[in-house]
Amino acid sequence: MCTIRKATQEDLPVLMEFMNGLVDAERPMDPTIKDGKVIYYDLSKIMKNEESDLYVVELNNELVASGYAKIKEDRSYLKHDKQGYLGFMFVPEKHRGNGYNKLIMDTLLKWCKDRNIFEIRLDVYATNAAAIRAYEKAGMKKHMVNMRLDIEDINL
């Protein structure tokens, strides 16, 4: 039986391993990620902030999934003032396919809804087909495409 709970400071060593796993998984999809150690998120700050929460799934005293939600101000021209932004959704490879990401997603969506935040966003690499499928299963839809171009070696 697994438990979904808010992350604690004691979880940080494992969560930093999760972050390393996330960075390692995303490096092949993103040539702009720096070499060496990369820290995407200040997890302690996310846990302490009233506008965000970090959750984990625990199974037999082992963390098997993570994810956070935070409330962000949105652009003035949109119908909503704020959005719930989801991130740091990670499941170690040996635990994938067991529904842990859905447990995290459901928890984060409820967290947002409890705060009257109904517009939910996240970022995912276009080449990350497995993650896109998981998010679509949770009801998310593709909305915008972020494009990039490295012009360093282009003659202009």
C-alpha positions as CSV (number, residue, x, y, z in Angstrom):
1,M,0.0,0.0,0.0
2,C,1.4,3.4,-0.9
3,T,1.0,6.7,0.8
4,I,0.7,10.2,-0.7
5,R,2.1,12.9,1.5
6,K,3.7,16.3,1.5
7,A,7.4,16.1,1.2
8,T,9.6,17.0,4.2
9,Q,13.1,18.3,4.6
10,E,14.1,14.7,5.5
11,D,13.1,13.6,2.0
12,L,15.6,16.0,0.4
13,P,18.5,13.5,-0.2
14,V,16.2,11.2,-2.2
15,L,14.5,14.1,-3.9
16,M,17.9,15.4,-5.1
17,E,18.5,11.9,-6.5
18,F,15.1,12.3,-8.3
19,M,16.3,15.7,-9.7
20,N,19.5,14.1,-10.9
21,G,17.4,11.4,-12.6
22,L,15.1,14.0,-14.2
23,V,18.1,16.0,-15.5
24,D,19.7,12.8,-16.9
25,A,16.5,11.9,-18.6
26,E,16.0,15.3,-20.1
27,R,19.6,16.0,-21.2
28,P,19.2,14.0,-24.5
29,M,16.0,16.1,-25.2
30,D,17.5,19.5,-24.5
31,P,21.0,20.5,-25.8
32,T,20.7,23.7,-23.8
33,I,21.1,22.1,-20.4
34,K,24.5,22.8,-18.9
35,D,27.1,20.0,-18.4
36,G,27.8,18.9,-14.9
37,K,25.5,19.1,-11.9
38,V,22.2,21.0,-12.5
39,I,19.6,22.0,-10.0
40,Y,16.2,22.7,-11.5
41,Y,14.3,23.6,-8.4
42,D,14.8,25.0,-4.9
43,L,12.9,22.2,-3.3
44,S,13.1,23.6,0.3
45,K,11.6,26.9,-1.0
46,I,8.8,25.0,-2.7
47,M,8.0,23.2,0.5
48,K,8.1,26.4,2.7
49,N,6.1,28.7,0.3
50,E,2.4,29.1,0.9
51,E,1.8,29.3,-2.8
52,S,3.3,25.9,-3.5
53,D,3.5,22.3,-2.2
54,L,5.7,19.3,-3.0
55,Y,4.2,15.8,-2.7
56,V,5.7,12.4,-2.8
57,V,4.4,8.9,-3.0
58,E,5.9,6.5,-0.5
59,L,5.8,2.7,-0.8
60,N,7.3,0.5,1.9
61,N,9.4,3.4,3.2
62,E,10.7,4.2,-0.3
63,L,9.9,7.3,-2.3
64,V,8.5,6.3,-5.7
65,A,7.2,9.5,-7.1
66,S,7.3,13.3,-6.7
67,G,5.6,16.4,-8.0
68,Y,4.9,20.0,-7.1
69,A,2.2,22.5,-7.7
70,K,2.6,26.2,-7.4
71,I,0.3,29.2,-8.0
72,K,1.6,31.6,-10.5
73,E,0.3,35.0,-11.6
74,D,-0.7,34.8,-15.2
75,R,-0.8,37.3,-18.1
76,S,-3.2,40.1,-17.8
77,Y,-5.0,39.4,-21.1
78,L,-6.1,35.9,-20.1
79,K,-9.4,35.0,-18.7
80,H,-7.9,33.8,-15.4
81,D,-5.6,35.8,-13.1
82,K,-3.6,32.8,-11.8
83,Q,-2.6,29.4,-12.9
84,G,-1.5,26.2,-11.2
85,Y,1.8,25.2,-12.5
86,L,2.9,21.6,-12.1
87,G,6.5,20.4,-12.1
88,F,9.1,18.0,-10.8
89,M,7.0,15.0,-11.7
90,F,9.3,12.1,-11.5
91,V,9.0,8.3,-11.0
92,P,12.2,6.3,-10.9
93,E,12.4,3.9,-13.8
94,K,11.9,0.7,-11.7
95,H,8.6,2.1,-10.4
96,R,7.1,3.4,-13.7
97,G,3.9,1.9,-15.0
98,N,2.3,1.5,-11.6
99,G,0.1,4.6,-11.6
100,Y,2.2,6.7,-9.2
101,N,2.4,9.7,-11.6
102,K,-1.4,9.6,-11.7
103,L,-1.6,9.7,-7.9
104,I,0.7,12.7,-7.8
105,M,-1.3,14.4,-10.6
106,D,-4.6,13.8,-8.9
107,T,-3.1,15.2,-5.6
108,L,-1.7,18.3,-7.3
109,L,-4.9,19.0,-9.2
110,K,-6.9,18.7,-6.0
111,W,-4.4,21.1,-4.2
112,C,-5.0,23.6,-7.0
113,K,-8.8,23.2,-7.0
114,D,-8.9,23.6,-3.2
115,R,-7.3,27.0,-3.8
116,N,-9.8,28.0,-6.5
117,I,-7.1,27.6,-9.2
118,F,-8.7,26.0,-12.2
119,E,-6.2,26.7,-15.1
120,I,-3.4,24.1,-14.9
121,R,-0.2,24.2,-16.9
122,L,3.0,22.3,-17.2
123,D,5.9,22.0,-19.5
124,V,7.0,18.8,-21.2
125,Y,9.5,18.2,-24.0
126,A,7.9,17.6,-27.4
127,T,10.0,14.4,-27.8
128,N,9.0,13.0,-24.4
129,A,6.2,10.8,-25.8
130,A,5.8,8.7,-22.6
131,A,5.3,11.8,-20.4
132,I,2.9,13.4,-22.9
133,R,0.8,10.2,-22.9
134,A,0.7,10.2,-19.1
135,Y,-0.4,13.9,-19.0
136,E,-3.0,13.3,-21.7
137,K,-4.3,10.4,-19.7
138,A,-4.7,12.8,-16.8
139,G,-6.8,15.0,-19.0
140,M,-4.2,17.6,-20.2
141,K,-4.2,18.8,-23.8
142,K,-1.4,20.2,-25.9
143,H,-1.8,23.9,-26.0
144,M,1.3,25.7,-27.3
145,V,4.6,24.8,-28.9
146,N,7.8,26.4,-27.6
147,M,10.3,26.7,-30.4
148,R,14.1,27.5,-30.3
149,L,17.0,28.1,-32.6
150,D,20.7,28.3,-31.8
151,I,22.1,30.8,-34.3
152,E,25.7,30.7,-33.0
153,D,27.0,28.9,-36.1
154,I,24.6,30.5,-38.7
155,N,25.9,33.0,-41.1
156,L,23.5,36.0,-41.0
